[in-house]
């Protein structure tokens, strides 16, 4: 007898769903803890919360949420144009940057074509590839980062798309501007390069890739960003892509109407104007990164040097340590599904949260 589930394509039935970080409320129920006692360093969220300007914009927009949002997202697109010097037709808005990655896959992938991504790279890349029935080509990492020469070698006539995360999640590694630019010039024009820069705001100016300026040279480049990290709007789910107008037009054709809600639109537009909040977020992150990396070194543990707002720490028997941390009310992120079974990824929190993690980690190891 055929079950209705059997009617779905085999490549869909084979998908392993994305596993988000454990919510505070779930851990509280599981171990009988108070939510106030729990420290969550699992999802790369901004410990400073939300931009005051974004919060005010949301409060002012609350009275209008009975109406549909602007399907074209003009307020946010206009703010992005002024912030990055791009034109309106170059912008694609998404319900988080994950949505934009999926739009790219919908627009360009199909059964039989290939998409390339690196080992230890963001789990959404293979997910969106598989969801379209395309062939995922995973290239072995080099020092936990992207091996660009090997990725070039992996390109074939069937390759339609190539994903790069810079900085990379969950390893935090960074490609330099010269090597990334040289790579883009070597990629064949029939391959669309999706450059995921979710953590760009945490980089000092001298390390930023200048990717938006590169759009003028590379018609096969898509740059994706998010408001979930440094801008502190993870709960609103809003991201965007910048690309050649013809590429952006294709992504907008497969975009769902009203995919970015009213509060997300106004909050993101306001957050773009709050440079002080982003600066404080970066300074907080720099200090917290120094605090955590010094602490794990003192415990005799290795870690992957990170340019993002998290760090992956090598811990013997990481799975057991993860569970014991949970019992003590500390949530981090296991990354065994990224072929890193000996590592735990730790988001940078407030100084008190980082100290709590280090204290409990010292106890459980």
Kinemage of the C-alpha trace (Angstrom):
@kinemage 1
@onewidth
@group {chain A} dominant
@subgroup {mainchain}
@vectorlist {calphas} color= white
{ca unk a 1} P 0.000 0.000 0.000
{ca unk a 2} L 1.368 3.430 -0.945
{ca unk a 3} L 1.385 6.025 1.835
{ca unk a 4} L 0.809 9.664 0.944
{ca unk a 5} L 4.360 10.430 2.137
{ca unk a 6} L 5.683 8.143 -0.595
{ca unk a 7} L 4.257 10.512 -3.197
{ca unk a 8} L 6.839 13.163 -2.329
{ca unk a 9} L 10.056 13.127 -4.381
{ca unk a 10} L 12.753 10.881 -2.945
{ca unk a 11} L 15.165 13.819 -2.617
{ca unk a 12} L 12.648 15.609 -0.376
{ca unk a 13} L 12.017 12.545 1.780
{ca unk a 14} L 15.782 12.201 2.265
{ca unk a 15} L 16.218 15.700 3.731
{ca unk a 16} L 17.421 15.856 7.325
{ca unk a 17} L 15.645 18.930 8.754
{ca unk a 18} L 17.688 21.852 10.033
{ca unk a 19} L 18.202 21.664 13.787
{ca unk a 20} L 18.021 25.078 15.495
{ca unk a 21} L 19.593 25.875 18.852
{ca unk a 22} L 17.682 24.652 21.896
{ca unk a 23} L 15.246 27.346 23.148
{ca unk a 24} L 15.509 28.575 26.739
{ca unk a 25} L 11.884 27.613 27.443
{ca unk a 26} L 12.482 24.031 26.302
{ca unk a 27} L 15.531 23.589 28.526
{ca unk a 28} L 13.655 25.055 31.485
{ca unk a 29} L 10.888 22.486 31.066
{ca unk a 30} L 13.307 19.624 30.483
{ca unk a 31} L 15.398 20.136 33.622
{ca unk a 32} L 13.020 22.074 35.852
{ca unk a 33} L 15.130 25.239 35.706
{ca unk a 34} L 13.979 28.821 35.883
{ca unk a 35} L 14.305 30.613 32.553
{ca unk a 36} L 16.087 33.501 34.280
{ca unk a 37} L 18.903 31.189 35.389
{ca unk a 38} L 19.642 29.893 31.887
{ca unk a 39} L 22.410 31.269 29.687
{ca unk a 40} L 21.905 30.728 25.955
{ca unk a 41} L 25.039 30.923 23.829
{ca unk a 42} L 23.829 28.710 20.998
{ca unk a 43} L 22.331 30.775 18.174
{ca unk a 44} L 24.758 33.653 17.491
{ca unk a 45} L 22.270 36.238 18.739
{ca unk a 46} L 23.173 39.783 19.772
{ca unk a 47} L 23.474 39.877 23.585
{ca unk a 48} L 22.794 43.626 23.593
{ca unk a 49} L 19.282 43.005 22.300
{ca unk a 50} L 17.713 45.307 19.733
{ca unk a 51} L 18.613 48.751 18.448
{ca unk a 52} L 16.634 51.454 20.303
{ca unk a 53} L 15.820 53.091 16.978
{ca unk a 54} L 14.456 49.803 15.648
{ca unk a 55} L 12.385 49.296 18.783
{ca unk a 56} L 10.846 52.756 18.476
{ca unk a 57} L 10.034 52.168 14.802
{ca unk a 58} L 8.240 48.921 15.662
{ca unk a 59} L 6.219 50.571 18.407
{ca unk a 60} L 5.087 53.291 16.011
{ca unk a 61} L 4.079 50.699 13.396
{ca unk a 62} L 2.013 48.504 15.734
{ca unk a 63} L -1.217 50.327 15.051
{ca unk a 64} L -0.986 49.451 11.344
{ca unk a 65} L -0.426 45.688 11.519
{ca unk a 66} L -4.006 44.876 10.528
{ca unk a 67} L -2.957 45.802 7.011
{ca unk a 68} L -0.683 43.801 4.718
{ca unk a 69} L 2.926 44.976 4.581
{ca unk a 70} L 4.314 46.773 1.563
{ca unk a 71} L 4.973 43.885 -0.806
{ca unk a 72} L 7.798 45.822 -2.455
{ca unk a 73} L 9.404 46.783 0.866
{ca unk a 74} L 10.142 50.307 -0.326
{ca unk a 75} L 11.068 51.759 3.082
{ca unk a 76} L 13.734 49.127 3.672
{ca unk a 77} L 14.946 49.054 0.075
{ca unk a 78} L 15.314 52.827 0.087
{ca unk a 79} L 17.345 52.627 3.298
{ca unk a 80} L 19.547 49.912 1.757
{ca unk a 81} L 20.099 52.030 -1.342
{ca unk a 82} L 21.284 54.951 0.752
{ca unk a 83} L 23.405 52.757 3.032
{ca unk a 84} L 25.183 50.699 0.348
{ca unk a 85} L 24.933 52.833 -2.786
{ca unk a 86} L 22.940 50.278 -4.780
{ca unk a 87} L 19.858 50.675 -6.980
{ca unk a 88} L 16.363 49.462 -6.078
{ca unk a 89} L 16.302 46.775 -8.823
{ca unk a 90} L 19.393 45.155 -7.273
{ca unk a 91} L 17.672 44.289 -3.975
{ca unk a 92} L 15.815 41.162 -2.917
{ca unk a 93} L 14.255 41.047 0.561
{ca unk a 94} L 13.765 37.845 2.498
{ca unk a 95} L 12.254 36.382 5.627
{ca unk a 96} L 15.762 36.108 7.027
{ca unk a 97} L 18.799 35.514 4.824
{ca unk a 98} L 17.869 31.804 4.791
{ca unk a 99} L 14.844 32.783 2.719
{ca unk a 100} L 17.054 34.606 0.237
{ca unk a 101} L 19.335 31.554 -0.066
{ca unk a 102} L 16.283 29.454 -0.812
{ca unk a 103} L 15.076 31.974 -3.402
{ca unk a 104} L 18.417 31.663 -5.191
{ca unk a 105} L 18.070 27.883 -5.193
{ca unk a 106} L 14.505 28.092 -6.524
{ca unk a 107} L 15.561 30.438 -9.293
{ca unk a 108} L 18.642 28.557 -10.471
{ca unk a 109} L 18.655 24.927 -9.330
{ca unk a 110} L 16.789 21.913 -10.694
{ca unk a 111} L 17.276 18.138 -10.821
{ca unk a 112} L 20.505 17.179 -12.563
{ca unk a 113} L 22.485 20.389 -11.987
{ca unk a 114} L 25.127 20.848 -9.296
{ca unk a 115} L 25.719 23.243 -6.416
{ca unk a 116} L 29.096 23.445 -4.690
{ca unk a 117} L 29.710 24.223 -1.025
{ca unk a 118} L 32.495 23.625 1.469
{ca unk a 119} L 32.796 21.009 4.166
{ca unk a 120} L 31.879 22.574 7.546
{ca unk a 121} L 29.861 25.302 5.795
{ca unk a 122} L 26.364 26.501 6.763
{ca unk a 123} L 23.869 23.615 6.780
{ca unk a 124} L 21.283 25.532 4.750
{ca unk a 125} L 23.376 25.257 1.565
{ca unk a 126} L 22.981 21.474 1.201
{ca unk a 127} L 19.390 21.729 2.432
{ca unk a 128} L 18.229 24.144 -0.268
{ca unk a 129} L 20.209 22.232 -2.882
{ca unk a 130} L 18.593 18.929 -1.956
{ca unk a 131} L 15.136 20.491 -1.747
{ca unk a 132} L 15.417 21.390 -5.436
{ca unk a 133} L 16.579 17.917 -6.417
{ca unk a 134} L 19.977 19.296 -7.446
{ca unk a 135} L 23.281 17.523 -6.802
{ca unk a 136} L 25.277 18.806 -3.848
{ca unk a 137} L 29.059 18.787 -4.271
{ca unk a 138} L 30.889 19.126 -0.948
{ca unk a 139} L 34.522 20.235 -1.188
{ca unk a 140} L 36.852 19.208 1.618
{ca unk a 141} L 37.767 22.109 3.894
{ca unk a 142} L 41.272 23.472 4.353
{ca unk a 143} L 42.046 24.409 7.967
{ca unk a 144} L 38.279 24.432 8.647
{ca unk a 145} L 37.761 27.046 5.925
{ca unk a 146} L 37.018 27.198 2.207
{ca unk a 147} L 39.611 25.657 -0.108
{ca unk a 148} L 39.020 27.981 -3.054
{ca unk a 149} L 41.411 26.254 -5.506
{ca unk a 150} L 39.694 22.927 -4.791
{ca unk a 151} L 36.278 24.518 -5.270
{ca unk a 152} L 37.379 25.817 -8.672
{ca unk a 153} L 38.514 22.320 -9.648
{ca unk a 154} L 35.098 20.953 -8.599
{ca unk a 155} L 33.262 23.141 -11.133
{ca unk a 156} L 31.857 21.254 -14.140
{ca unk a 157} L 29.513 22.036 -16.989
{ca unk a 158} L 26.677 20.955 -14.679
{ca unk a 159} L 27.598 23.418 -11.927
{ca unk a 160} L 24.959 26.105 -11.577
{ca unk a 161} L 25.682 27.597 -8.152
{ca unk a 162} L 28.481 27.909 -5.608
{ca unk a 163} L 27.999 28.932 -1.961
{ca unk a 164} L 30.613 30.733 0.127
{ca unk a 165} L 30.127 31.911 3.715
{ca unk a 166} L 32.538 34.660 4.755
{ca unk a 167} L 33.036 34.602 7.708
{ca unk a 168} L 32.041 30.947 7.736
{ca unk a 169} L 29.527 29.414 10.117
{ca unk a 170} L 30.222 27.371 12.290
{ca unk a 171} L 34.018 27.689 12.046
{ca unk a 172} L 34.407 31.483 11.942
{ca unk a 173} L 37.131 31.353 9.292
{ca unk a 174} L 37.653 34.272 6.914
{ca unk a 175} L 38.812 34.533 3.316
{ca unk a 176} L 40.983 37.539 2.498
{ca unk a 177} L 39.909 40.164 -0.021
{ca unk a 178} L 42.663 39.353 -2.543
{ca unk a 179} L 42.024 35.598 -2.590
{ca unk a 180} L 38.254 36.033 -2.787
{ca unk a 181} L 38.483 38.578 -5.601
{ca unk a 182} L 40.902 36.372 -7.562
{ca unk a 183} L 38.534 33.442 -7.080
{ca unk a 184} L 35.559 35.380 -8.424
{ca unk a 185} L 37.557 36.288 -11.517
{ca unk a 186} L 38.356 32.608 -12.103
{ca unk a 187} L 34.798 31.302 -11.679
{ca unk a 188} L 33.128 30.582 -15.056
{ca unk a 189} L 30.265 32.917 -15.907
{ca unk a 190} L 27.763 30.037 -16.017
{ca unk a 191} L 28.184 29.583 -12.245
{ca unk a 192} L 26.299 31.837 -9.833
{ca unk a 193} L 28.343 32.644 -6.710
{ca unk a 194} L 26.300 33.200 -3.549
{ca unk a 195} L 28.465 35.084 -1.054
{ca unk a 196} L 26.858 34.800 2.381
{ca unk a 197} L 28.082 37.630 4.626
{ca unk a 198} L 25.807 37.212 7.639
{ca unk a 199} L 28.598 38.234 10.025
{ca unk a 200} L 30.132 41.073 8.005
{ca unk a 201} L 29.270 43.742 10.582
{ca unk a 202} L 31.594 42.106 13.119
{ca unk a 203} L 34.634 42.612 10.891
{ca unk a 204} L 36.960 45.619 11.153
{ca unk a 205} L 36.882 47.782 8.041
{ca unk a 206} L 40.232 46.574 6.774
{ca unk a 207} L 38.991 42.963 6.641
{ca unk a 208} L 35.647 43.561 4.927
{ca unk a 209} L 35.486 42.060 1.450
{ca unk a 210} L 34.210 45.069 -0.569
{ca unk a 211} L 31.752 42.607 -2.078
{ca unk a 212} L 29.072 45.177 -2.848
{ca unk a 213} L 31.492 47.154 -5.014
{ca unk a 214} L 32.337 43.891 -6.809
{ca unk a 215} L 28.751 43.581 -8.040
{ca unk a 216} L 29.605 46.036 -10.821
{ca unk a 217} L 32.219 43.588 -12.149
{ca unk a 218} L 30.509 40.251 -11.571
{ca unk a 219} L 27.019 39.717 -12.961
{ca unk a 220} L 27.071 36.174 -11.509
{ca unk a 221} L 27.501 37.354 -7.893
{ca unk a 222} L 24.827 37.457 -5.189
{ca unk a 223} L 25.711 39.000 -1.823
{ca unk a 224} L 23.466 38.073 1.097
{ca unk a 225} L 23.260 39.814 4.477
{ca unk a 226} L 21.031 39.543 7.544
{ca unk a 227} L 19.605 41.707 10.307
{ca unk a 228} L 19.600 38.758 12.730
{ca unk a 229} L 23.136 39.187 14.087
{ca unk a 230} L 24.756 42.566 14.713
{ca unk a 231} L 21.451 44.412 14.230
{ca unk a 232} L 19.740 42.282 16.899
{ca unk a 233} L 16.566 41.454 14.935
{ca unk a 234} L 16.737 37.637 14.887
{ca unk a 235} L 13.138 37.291 16.052
{ca unk a 236} L 11.801 39.353 13.140
{ca unk a 237} L 13.490 37.250 10.419
{ca unk a 238} L 14.674 39.701 7.791
{ca unk a 239} L 17.588 39.533 5.378
{ca unk a 240} L 18.419 40.733 1.900
{ca unk a 241} L 20.396 39.988 -1.234
{ca unk a 242} L 22.173 42.382 -3.563
{ca unk a 243} L 22.801 41.329 -7.160
{ca unk a 244} L 22.729 42.347 -10.799
{ca unk a 245} L 19.202 43.649 -11.605
{ca unk a 246} L 18.442 40.716 -13.923
{ca unk a 247} L 19.502 38.206 -11.261
{ca unk a 248} L 17.512 40.038 -8.588
{ca unk a 249} L 14.497 40.021 -10.903
{ca unk a 250} L 14.630 36.225 -11.155
{ca unk a 251} L 14.779 35.846 -7.378
{ca unk a 252} L 11.864 38.241 -6.974
{ca unk a 253} L 9.810 36.151 -9.392
{ca unk a 254} L 9.939 33.148 -7.034
{ca unk a 255} L 9.605 35.237 -3.858
{ca unk a 256} L 6.384 34.862 -1.925
{ca unk a 257} L 4.216 38.010 -1.694
{ca unk a 258} L 4.587 39.880 1.620
{ca unk a 259} L 7.494 37.648 2.706
{ca unk a 260} L 8.812 40.391 5.008
{ca unk a 261} L 6.358 41.636 7.608
{ca unk a 262} L 5.606 45.243 8.485
{ca unk a 263} L 7.489 45.314 11.783
{ca unk a 264} L 10.542 43.727 10.176
{ca unk a 265} L 10.538 46.292 7.376
{ca unk a 266} L 10.397 49.360 9.593
{ca unk a 267} L 12.721 47.959 12.263
{ca unk a 268} L 15.395 47.009 9.729
{ca unk a 269} L 15.229 50.384 8.020
{ca unk a 270} L 15.662 52.085 11.382
{ca unk a 271} L 18.446 49.712 12.467
{ca unk a 272} L 20.452 50.651 9.376
{ca unk a 273} L 20.534 54.217 10.692
{ca unk a 274} L 21.773 53.169 14.144
{ca unk a 275} L 25.498 53.016 13.579
{ca unk a 276} L 26.140 53.548 17.288
{ca unk a 277} L 24.316 50.312 18.182
{ca unk a 278} L 26.271 48.318 15.598
{ca unk a 279} L 29.526 49.829 16.858
{ca unk a 280} L 28.692 48.907 20.459
{ca unk a 281} L 27.713 45.409 19.326
{ca unk a 282} L 31.077 44.958 17.620
{ca unk a 283} L 32.973 46.268 20.645
{ca unk a 284} L 30.979 43.974 22.942
{ca unk a 285} L 31.757 41.072 20.644
{ca unk a 286} L 35.487 41.842 20.508
{ca unk a 287} L 35.706 41.972 24.291
{ca unk a 288} L 33.644 38.808 24.717
{ca unk a 289} L 35.697 36.929 22.144
{ca unk a 290} L 38.884 37.811 24.036
{ca unk a 291} L 37.251 36.745 27.302
{ca unk a 292} L 36.101 33.345 26.048
{ca unk a 293} L 39.217 32.463 24.063
{ca unk a 294} L 41.459 33.358 27.016
{ca unk a 295} L 39.233 31.283 29.274
{ca unk a 296} L 39.308 28.160 27.132
{ca unk a 297} L 43.081 28.487 26.689
{ca unk a 298} L 43.406 28.540 30.464
{ca unk a 299} L 41.477 25.259 30.526
{ca unk a 300} L 43.944 23.756 28.066
{ca unk a 301} L 41.439 23.654 25.197
{ca unk a 302} L 41.999 24.490 21.535
{ca unk a 303} L 39.651 26.591 19.412
{ca unk a 304} L 39.325 27.757 15.814
{ca unk a 305} L 40.237 31.473 15.563
{ca unk a 306} L 36.985 33.203 14.640
{ca unk a 307} L 36.062 36.438 12.856
{ca unk a 308} L 32.344 36.176 13.716
{ca unk a 309} L 30.304 36.396 16.943
{ca unk a 310} L 30.980 32.814 18.011
{ca unk a 311} L 33.900 30.467 18.474
{ca unk a 312} L 34.141 26.693 18.013
{ca unk a 313} L 36.030 25.026 20.859
{ca unk a 314} L 37.600 21.574 20.640
{ca unk a 315} L 36.458 19.539 23.656
{ca unk a 316} L 37.080 15.830 24.247
{ca unk a 317} L 33.769 13.954 24.412
{ca unk a 318} L 31.948 17.089 23.262
{ca unk a 319} L 28.540 15.396 23.192
{ca unk a 320} L 28.718 14.493 26.872
{ca unk a 321} L 30.022 17.933 27.815
{ca unk a 322} L 27.166 19.545 25.871
{ca unk a 323} L 24.585 17.560 27.844
{ca unk a 324} L 26.249 18.362 31.158
{ca unk a 325} L 26.304 22.050 30.295
{ca unk a 326} L 22.558 21.829 29.658
{ca unk a 327} L 22.023 20.288 33.083
{ca unk a 328} L 23.713 23.379 34.552
{ca unk a 329} L 21.556 25.757 32.515
{ca unk a 330} L 24.089 26.683 29.819
{ca unk a 331} L 23.108 26.211 26.162
{ca unk a 332} L 25.803 26.042 23.480
{ca unk a 333} L 25.691 24.421 20.046
{ca unk a 334} L 26.942 20.929 19.193
{ca unk a 335} L 28.274 20.789 15.623
{ca unk a 336} L 28.653 17.067 15.025
{ca unk a 337} L 26.279 17.465 12.061
{ca unk a 338} L 28.963 19.672 10.484
{ca unk a 339} L 31.468 16.798 10.692
{ca unk a 340} L 32.975 18.404 13.785
{ca unk a 341} L 32.068 15.897 16.539
{ca unk a 342} L 34.830 17.105 18.866
{ca unk a 343} L 33.707 20.739 18.849
{ca unk a 344} L 31.088 22.906 20.527
{ca unk a 345} L 30.208 26.293 19.034
{ca unk a 346} L 29.804 29.032 21.617
{ca unk a 347} L 28.128 32.353 20.816
{ca unk a 348} L 29.647 35.461 22.362
{ca unk a 349} L 27.406 36.804 25.116
{ca unk a 350} L 27.528 39.458 27.791
{ca unk a 351} L 30.566 39.376 30.067
{ca unk a 352} L 28.516 37.739 32.843
{ca unk a 353} L 27.169 35.091 30.436
{ca unk a 354} L 30.620 34.315 29.094
{ca unk a 355} L 31.936 33.994 32.656
{ca unk a 356} L 29.103 31.626 33.563
{ca unk a 357} L 29.880 29.426 30.571
{ca unk a 358} L 33.576 29.271 31.450
{ca unk a 359} L 32.806 28.518 35.100
{ca unk a 360} L 30.431 25.662 34.272
{ca unk a 361} L 32.711 24.339 31.528
{ca unk a 362} L 35.580 24.105 34.022
{ca unk a 363} L 33.314 22.071 36.326
{ca unk a 364} L 31.991 19.624 33.749
{ca unk a 365} L 35.265 18.803 32.005
